[in-house]
């Protein structure tokens, strides 16, 4: 299920898929150059962190962008990982941002905290090497008779001072903090473990647009 799209300066394209998740690199003619996933089973054999295999189905890497210098791919997970289980992951407000160094294949992961459990992100766009625009939303329509939308916001974020929560051992559940996976930590426990999330600054609230925002 292809979602994100980033265009490189050489005319090639990077595409994110939310089921693997996969990152696909194709040349300007559409020919596959490389497919990167957590399993190392794609074209080229390079891998994403193994913990990303615990993506919630249909809620994997939706957002994708490339740094202005063209050296780094940045992916945004749509929802918290089902890590180590759906019960834990779906009670979390942690989304993982993943950076992939194109030359070396080295990755980093950062914590993005949604404003509430259940909110998700489906887009990211690079402003600089560390700053990005992201969309945080619910899945409802504005003004619906029941369950009306409450969250359609665009934030400017920065990863410069955020903690890299990557696991150097690349375990299936990722790095542990006090014996717990990242998704199981409460906000207070994240603070206690020295985990600094990305900064967030509100750019616009789409629900406040004149005439409303008629989309889910």
QUIMO-V21930 format. One record per pair of residues at least 6 apart in sequence whose C-alpha atoms are under 6 Angstrom apart, sorted by the first residue. I is the first residue (numbers start at 1). J is the second residue. D is the distance in Angstrom with one decimal. If there is no record, write none. Layout:
BEGIN
((I,J,D) (I,J,D))
END
This chain:
BEGIN
((1,17,5.2) (1,18,5.9) (2,16,5.8) (2,17,4.3) (3,16,5.6) (3,17,5.7) (3,62,5.0) (4,15,5.5) (4,16,4.9) (4,62,5.4) (4,63,4.8) (4,64,4.6) (5,14,5.8) (5,15,4.7) (5,64,5.9) (6,13,5.8) (6,14,5.1) (6,65,5.0) (6,66,5.9) (7,13,4.7) (11,28,5.2) (12,26,5.7) (12,27,4.2) (12,28,4.7) (13,25,5.7) (13,26,5.3) (14,24,5.6) (14,25,4.6) (15,23,5.6) (15,24,5.0) (16,22,5.8) (16,23,4.6) (18,58,5.8) (18,60,3.9) (18,61,4.6) (18,62,5.9) (19,57,5.9) (19,58,5.8) (19,60,5.9) (21,37,5.9) (21,60,5.9) (22,36,5.4) (22,37,4.5) (23,35,5.7) (23,36,5.0) (24,34,5.9) (24,35,4.4) (25,33,5.4) (25,34,5.1) (26,32,4.4) (26,33,5.1) (34,43,4.8) (34,44,5.5) (35,42,4.7) (35,43,4.8) (36,42,5.5) (36,46,5.7) (36,47,5.4) (37,47,5.1) (37,48,5.1) (38,47,5.1) (38,48,4.4) (38,49,5.5) (38,50,4.6) (38,53,5.9) (40,46,5.5) (40,47,4.8) (50,172,5.4) (51,172,4.8) (51,173,5.1) (51,174,5.2) (54,81,5.5) (54,82,5.4) (54,83,5.9) (55,81,4.6) (55,82,5.9) (56,81,5.6) (56,82,5.4) (59,78,5.2) (59,79,5.6) (60,77,5.2) (60,78,5.5) (61,76,5.5) (61,77,4.3) (61,78,5.9) (62,78,5.6) (62,122,5.1) (63,75,5.6) (63,76,4.8) (63,122,5.3) (63,123,4.1) (63,124,5.0) (64,74,5.7) (64,75,4.5) (64,124,6.0) (65,73,5.9) (65,74,5.3) (65,125,5.4) (66,72,5.7) (66,73,4.6) (66,74,6.0) (67,126,5.8) (67,129,5.5) (71,102,5.7) (72,100,5.6) (72,101,4.7) (72,102,5.6) (73,99,5.7) (73,100,5.1) (74,98,5.7) (74,99,4.5) (75,97,5.8) (75,98,5.1) (76,97,4.7) (77,95,5.9) (77,96,5.6) (78,120,5.4) (78,121,4.7) (78,122,5.5) (79,95,5.8) (79,120,5.3) (80,89,5.6) (80,94,5.5) (80,95,5.0) (81,89,5.4) (82,89,4.4) (83,89,5.3) (88,184,5.8) (89,183,5.6) (92,117,5.9) (92,183,5.7) (93,113,5.6) (93,114,5.3) (93,117,4.7) (94,112,5.7) (94,113,4.9) (95,112,5.0) (96,110,5.7) (96,111,5.2) (97,109,5.5) (97,110,5.1) (98,108,5.7) (98,109,4.6) (99,107,5.3) (99,108,5.2) (100,106,5.8) (100,107,4.6) (108,164,5.9) (108,166,5.8) (109,164,5.3) (109,165,5.4) (109,166,5.3) (110,164,5.3) (110,165,5.9) (111,197,4.8) (112,197,5.7) (112,198,5.7) (119,137,5.5) (119,138,5.0) (120,136,5.6) (120,137,5.5) (121,135,5.4) (121,136,4.6) (123,134,5.6) (123,135,5.4) (124,133,5.5) (124,134,4.4) (125,132,5.4) (125,133,5.1) (126,132,4.4) (130,158,5.4) (130,159,5.3) (130,160,5.6) (131,157,5.6) (131,158,4.3) (132,156,5.7) (132,157,5.3) (133,155,5.7) (133,156,4.6) (134,154,5.6) (134,155,5.4) (135,153,5.9) (135,154,4.6) (136,153,5.3) (137,151,4.8) (137,152,4.4) (138,151,5.4) (139,216,5.3) (140,148,5.7) (140,149,4.5) (140,216,4.9) (141,148,5.6) (141,149,5.0) (141,215,5.7) (141,216,4.6) (142,148,5.4) (142,149,4.7) (152,206,5.4) (153,204,5.9) (153,205,4.5) (153,206,5.8) (154,203,5.5) (154,204,5.4) (155,200,6.0) (155,201,5.4) (155,202,4.5) (155,203,5.2) (156,200,5.7) (156,201,5.1) (157,199,5.2) (157,200,4.6) (158,198,5.5) (158,199,5.3) (159,198,4.9) (162,196,4.9) (162,197,5.1) (162,198,5.0) (163,195,5.6) (163,196,5.1) (167,174,5.4) (167,175,4.4) (207,213,5.7))
END
